[in-house]
């Protein structure tokens, strides 16, 4: 699978550990110091989740332009992108032109607060059509030292507009 690289496996694991840290919920079982097989199992489980799960590099503070570094099968399908397309796609462009300022302000808020639950938004699919998403969780992804290395989002509900 395309996401079975050491970097991506680490990104997914950090997102899952960070989700547990911020929401005190276990999205998928994980261990603090996983073996490679455990990393593969976590990534495979996240890839197969029945809802949208995405992560991107950095935060939109300090001049960063975050790029997606993981999207599960549901996210790829709903947004109509291949893994190769997603991994080159700046996450800010997931919002239409009219929604980008709102999205950037929100992501900055997450960077400061750490997490937000019950988020809803309008995003744009590859074909340009709008997508309403709700029942969302958005959180900072932290590395083992506690430094913010990215952000993640999960949406349990969505509908084409």
Number of C-alpha atoms within 10 A of each C-alpha: 6 8 19 14 11 11 11 17 21 18 25 28 26 21 26 23 23 25 25 16 17 17 14 10 11 13 15 16 12 16 11 9 10 14 10 13 9 16 22 21 17 21 23 18 14 23 22 13 16 14 17 25 26 25 26 26 21 21 22 22 14 7 8 10 14 19 20 22 24 25 27 23 21 18 23 21 13 16 21 14 18 14 19 10 12 22 16 11 17 15 21 20 15 20 21 17 12 9 16 15 13 13 21 17 13 16 23 15 14 18 22 11 12 19 22 19 16 11 15 15 16 20 23 19 20 15 9 12 12 18 18 14 20 17 14 19 19 25 25 30 32 22 17 11 6 9 10 17 16 24 26 26 22 22 22 15 14 18 11 13 11
